Amino acid sequence: MSFRKWCGKQKFLFLFLFLRIEHANSKISDKSILNDGLDTGTPISKDEKMWTVDPTLCRHTTTCQEFSKQNPYVSFFCEGYIMWGPYAWFMIFITFPLIVLATILNYAFVLKNEALWLNVLTALIGIFTLILLCFTAFRDPGFIPRRPLCEDAPPNGYKGELDGEIWKWCATCNIWRPPTSKHCKQCDACVRMFDHHCPWTGNCVGQRNYNSFYSFIILLIIYIIVVIAEVLVIFRQKNDDFKESIFLFLVVFCGIVLFIVSVLFITLTCNISRGLTTNEILLDRYRYESSNFCENLTKHFRYFPSQIIFKNQNEEPIDSDDQL
């Protein structure tokens, strides 16, 4: 059989394979367009299913007991005033002891037999620093309670627009996530105005504890500077009795922490001046960027009520995002 005759018999097979490949490529292309349409919340055809953003799905309240049942990673104590997250142990056994250790060494070898006012001043700064750390670690950062599973729910990550703002559907919590919110993988919950999950505090930094976290960073910088200054000044007066190893440890340890925390402080301050969160900057989302520093500062530092209440409290569901 000649090559020409063989090709003539096989031409229908080649044509069939070519058409199958083109059909598969067109289906992939259509699927990508469909996904793009879902990501933007815009229809791609008259037959495409569209969902309307319902902001009331994220404004309800729930009890501490119910929230812990839905999310076993988070527990509440003392009538809901203390929250224990999945990584709270890191703050308890690492962050807190490091600050206490530096404080003990400072009092035992530097401030011993020094003026009373200096001891009291240093103690007050250290105590308030630890209090702000506990406020950040054991406070609800702005969790949005979950809702029961919806039968006709959008796909996870579906975006919809409401009043010019982008809302995203969370299939885990079954809610429409407000702008600047995010589902934290570590805490397994949606957090309002999510900034980042801080391992040193063992908690998310969000709408309800951003002010205490930022204040903690500022006070920690002040406390470290005070300790370093006391070590450098008083060490010369106690050069004979002071152990050099303790001096080197305090200076090196406090110096490293001061550098890291100062970089964090500058970053947070720049974020506040732009009206953005750390998460938005990491994802290159500048939709809500603003140059009004006072307005941005108010947005980050004003008080927001928690949507997680104790079982004996009688509170009505939140009706407006102005309260949150």
C-alpha positions in Angstrom: 0.0 0.0 0.0 1.4 3.4 -1.0 1.8 6.2 1.5 -0.7 8.4 -0.4 -3.4 5.7 -0.2 -2.7 5.2 3.5 -3.1 8.9 4.2 -6.3 9.0 2.3 -7.7 6.3 4.5 -6.5 7.9 7.7 -7.6 11.4 6.9 -10.9 11.0 8.6 -9.2 9.8 11.8 -6.9 12.8 11.8 -9.9 15.1 11.3 -11.7 13.5 14.1 -8.8 13.8 16.5 -8.3 17.5 15.5 -12.0 18.3 16.2 -11.9 16.5 19.6 -8.8 18.6 20.6 -10.5 21.8 19.5 -13.6 20.9 21.4 -11.6 20.2 24.6 -9.8 23.5 24.3 -13.0 25.4 23.8 -14.5 23.8 27.0 -11.4 24.8 29.0 -11.7 28.3 27.7 -15.3 28.5 28.6 -14.6 27.2 32.0 -12.0 29.8 32.7 -14.3 32.5 31.5 -17.0 31.2 33.8 -14.6 31.2 36.8 -13.6 34.8 36.0 -17.2 35.7 36.0 -17.8 34.2 39.4 -14.7 35.9 40.8 -15.9 39.3 39.8 -19.5 38.7 40.7 -20.7 39.6 37.2 -22.9 37.4 34.9 -21.4 35.8 31.9 -24.7 34.6 30.3 -28.4 34.9 30.9 -28.5 31.3 32.2 -25.7 31.8 34.7 -26.8 31.7 38.4 -26.3 35.0 40.3 -26.4 35.5 44.0 -27.3 38.8 45.8 -25.2 40.0 48.7 -27.1 39.8 52.0 -25.1 41.8 54.6 -27.4 40.7 57.4 -25.8 37.2 57.3 -22.7 38.6 59.1 -24.4 40.8 61.6 -25.9 38.3 63.9 -24.7 37.5 67.5 -24.1 34.1 69.1 -23.2 32.8 72.5 -19.7 31.8 73.6 -20.9 28.2 74.0 -22.4 28.0 70.6 -19.3 29.6 68.9 -17.0 27.1 70.6 -19.2 24.2 69.4 -18.9 25.5 65.9 -15.2 26.2 66.2 -13.4 23.9 68.6 -10.1 25.9 68.1 -11.5 28.8 70.2 -12.7 28.7 73.8 -14.1 31.3 76.2 -13.7 31.7 79.9 -14.9 34.1 82.7 -18.3 34.7 81.1 -16.7 35.3 77.7 -14.2 38.0 78.7 -11.2 35.7 78.1 -10.8 34.0 74.8 -8.3 31.2 74.3 -7.2 30.7 70.7 -5.4 27.8 69.1 -1.9 29.3 69.6 -2.4 31.1 72.9 0.2 28.7 74.4 2.9 30.5 72.4 2.2 33.7 74.2 1.9 32.0 77.6 5.1 30.0 77.4 7.3 32.1 75.1 6.4 35.8 74.6 5.2 36.5 78.2 8.2 34.7 79.9 10.7 36.5 77.7 9.5 39.9 78.8 9.3 38.7 82.4 12.8 37.3 82.3 14.3 40.5 81.0 12.4 42.4 83.8 13.6 40.1 86.5 17.2 40.3 85.4 16.9 44.1 85.2 15.6 44.4 88.7 18.0 41.8 90.2 21.2 43.2 88.7 20.6 46.7 87.6 17.9 48.4 89.6 18.8 46.8 92.9 19.3 49.5 95.6 18.5 52.2 93.1 16.0 55.1 93.7 12.5 54.1 94.5 10.9 56.3 91.8 13.0 54.6 89.1 11.9 51.2 90.3 8.3 52.2 90.3 8.4 53.9 86.9 10.0 50.9 85.3 7.6 48.5 87.0 4.6 50.5 85.8 5.8 50.5 82.2 6.5 46.8 82.3 3.1 46.0 83.9 1.1 48.0 81.4 3.1 46.4 78.6 2.1 42.9 79.8 -1.5 44.0 80.3 -1.8 45.2 76.7 -0.2 42.0 75.5 -2.9 40.0 77.4 -5.6 42.3 76.0 -4.4 41.5 72.5 -4.0 37.7 73.1 -7.2 37.0 75.0 -9.6 39.3 73.3 -12.0 38.5 70.5 -10.3 40.1 67.5 -13.6 40.5 65.7 -14.8 37.0 64.9 -17.9 36.7 62.7 -20.1 33.8 64.0 -20.9 31.0 61.6 -24.4 30.4 60.2 -26.2 27.1 59.4 -25.4 25.6 56.0 -27.4 27.2 53.2 -29.0 25.0 50.6 -28.7 27.5 47.7 -25.3 29.0 48.5 -22.7 30.6 46.2 -19.4 28.8 45.6 -16.6 29.6 48.0 -14.9 32.9 47.2 -17.7 34.2 45.0 -17.6 38.0 44.9 -20.6 40.3 44.9 -20.9 44.1 44.9 -23.0 46.0 47.4 -23.0 49.8 47.5 -19.8 50.0 45.5 -18.0 47.6 47.9 -16.8 44.0 47.2 -18.2 41.3 49.5 -17.0 37.7 49.3 -18.8 34.5 50.2 -17.2 32.2 52.8 -18.4 28.6 52.4 -16.9 27.6 55.8 -18.8 30.2 57.8 -21.7 30.5 55.4 -21.7 34.3 55.4 -21.0 37.2 53.2 -17.7 38.4 54.3 -17.5 42.3 54.6 -14.8 44.3 52.9 -11.3 44.0 54.5 -12.4 40.8 56.3 -10.7 37.4 55.9 -11.1 33.8 57.0 -8.1 33.1 59.2 -6.8 29.6 58.6 -5.1 29.4 62.0 -8.3 30.3 64.0 -10.7 28.8 61.4 -13.0 31.8 61.6 -13.7 35.0 59.6 -12.3 38.1 61.2 -13.5 41.7 60.6 -10.8 44.1 59.4 -8.2 41.3 59.4 -4.7 42.6 59.6 -2.6 39.5 60.3 -2.3 36.5 62.6 0.4 37.3 65.1 2.2 34.2 66.4 3.8 36.1 69.3 0.4 37.0 70.7 -1.2 33.7 69.6 -4.2 35.6 68.2 -5.5 37.4 65.1 -5.1 41.1 64.9 -8.4 42.5 63.7 -11.1 45.1 64.3 -11.5 44.6 68.1 -7.9 44.2 69.2 -5.9 46.3 66.7 -5.8 49.3 69.1 -4.5 47.2 72.0 -1.9 45.5 69.7 -0.6 48.8 68.3 -0.5 50.3 71.9 1.4 47.2 73.0 4.0 47.7 70.3 4.5 51.4 71.3 4.8 50.6 75.0 7.1 47.7 74.4 9.5 50.0 72.5 9.4 52.5 75.3 10.0 49.7 77.9 13.0 48.3 75.9 14.6 51.7 75.6 14.2 52.3 79.3 15.8 49.0 80.2 18.7 49.5 77.8 19.3 53.0 79.1 19.2 51.8 82.7 21.7 49.0 81.9 24.1 51.3 80.1 24.0 54.0 82.7 24.0 52.0 85.9 26.4 49.4 84.7 29.3 51.9 84.9 28.5 52.6 88.5 28.4 48.9 89.4 31.2 47.7 87.2 32.9 45.7 90.0 29.8 43.9 91.2 27.8 43.5 88.0 28.2 40.3 86.0 29.3 41.0 82.5 27.4 38.1 81.1 24.1 39.5 82.4 25.0 42.9 80.9 25.7 41.4 77.5 22.6 39.3 77.5 20.3 42.2 78.3 21.9 44.6 75.8 22.0 42.1 72.9 18.5 40.6 73.7 16.8 44.0 74.1 18.7 45.4 71.1 17.4 42.6 68.8 13.9 42.9 70.0 14.0 46.6 69.7 15.0 46.4 66.1 12.3 43.9 65.2 9.5 45.7 67.1 10.6 49.1 65.6 10.3 47.8 62.1 6.8 46.4 63.0 5.8 49.8 64.5 7.0 51.7 61.4 5.1 49.2 59.1 1.9 49.5 61.1 2.1 53.3 61.2 2.5 53.4 57.5 -0.4 51.1 57.0 -2.6 53.3 59.3 -1.6 56.5 57.4 -2.8 54.8 54.2 -6.0 53.3 55.7 -4.9 49.8 54.8 -4.3 46.5 56.7 -1.2 44.4 56.4 -3.3 41.7 54.6 -4.5 44.2 51.9 -0.9 45.4 51.2 0.4 41.8 51.0 -2.3 41.0 48.5 -1.9 44.3 46.6 -5.4 45.5 47.3 -5.6 49.3 47.5 -9.3 49.8 46.9 -9.8 51.4 50.3 -6.6 53.4 50.5 -7.0 56.8 52.0 -4.7 59.7 52.8 -6.8 61.1 55.7 -4.7 60.1 58.6 -7.1 61.2 61.3 -10.0 59.3 59.7 -7.8 56.2 59.3 -6.6 56.4 62.9 -10.3 56.6 64.1 -11.2 53.6 62.0 -8.5 51.5 63.6 -8.9 52.7 67.2 -12.7 53.1 67.7 -14.5 50.6 69.9 -16.6 47.8 68.2 -19.0 45.5 70.1 -18.4 41.8 69.9 -20.8 39.5 68.1 -20.0 36.8 70.6 -21.9 37.2 73.9 -22.3 35.3 77.1 -25.4 33.1 77.5 -26.9 35.3 80.2 -26.6 38.5 78.3 -29.6 39.8 76.4 -28.4 41.6 73.3 -30.1 42.3 70.0 -28.6 41.4 66.7 -26.5 44.1 65.1 -28.4 46.0 62.4 -25.8 48.1 60.9 -22.1 47.9 59.9 -21.7 51.3 61.6 -21.7 49.5 64.9 -19.1 47.0 63.6 
